[in-house]
Amino acid sequence: MSTDEQFMKRCLSLAMNGLGKTYPNPLVGCVVVKNAEIIGEGWHRKAGLAHAEVDALEHLTPGNVAKGATVYVNLEPCSHFGRTPPCSDRLIAEGVSKVVICNTDPNPLVAGRGIERLRRAGIEVVTGILETEGRLVNRRFFHFHEQQRPYIIAKWAESADGYIGGGESQIQISDNIHRRKVHRWRSEEAAIMVGANTVRTDNPQLTVRDWTGNNPLRIVVDRKGSLPKNARVFNDEAPTLILSEKTINDVDHLCFDMSDWSWLEKLMTELYKKNVQSILLEGGSQLLEAFYKAGLIDEVRRYINNNLYLKDGIKAPLIK
């Protein structure tokens, strides 16, 4: 592994500290290097707070300055004013001599402009270091901007004999450790999605309780708009969006012709407009298989309880 790759690997590690906290911004880490030693490092901690480059510059070790340093960052420095000033301008003002970048930014507001601004200022710019690893870290962000739809993670728990539920009754398949992991996953995504049968059978809250983090947007497919208003998905702990064939009073909703599953593509367009970058798709089985058949599942997280045999019930989705 080259020196550039070693420092970039550190950037990617720092970037992951922001998972679940920076939405809708990407995960970014940064290290400032002089004489082959790190003199400052940081990451984007939360949307609205300092970007990674500024965070690193503000955490230099005592007695060090950034002038003449090499800055490593896993995503192209921004060049536009958002909630914070452009990072490229700050790097220029600090007098750094070189910037090493993992990935260029797919966001049309940046898209190479940050790199161009740095080079115009006489700063050497290197790109493409650990590019594949960087895309993996920010797979939600890249997918959203390049495919113009949310990144969708299918998740379910099944028994050893391949069932995800007992039909009309609620059955706990996940153990406590996996349940806590699921709540962490919820905190990492922009939205969580289930079907109406899941709500009727389990009456879930679809919130983050066994982990510290933000509650995602709750999306529920309720074709007939018949869910009871006292269902826990309608509590005040998180926003809820209902997908239905009919207008529903006093509820945030989107209407589609649901005569077949082709409406899922239209849903993707609407969620892109709403800036929903990722979805944790928790079921039920029909909804999971419909997304799979539509080619809309980007990642699968499947838990099997090898100590539980249900012998009957709702079969697990046939997703590879």
Summary of the structure (lengths in Angstrom):
residues: 320
radius of gyration: 22.5
end to end distance: 33.8
largest distance: 68.7
contacts: 1043
relative contact order: 0.13
helix: 30%
strand: 24%
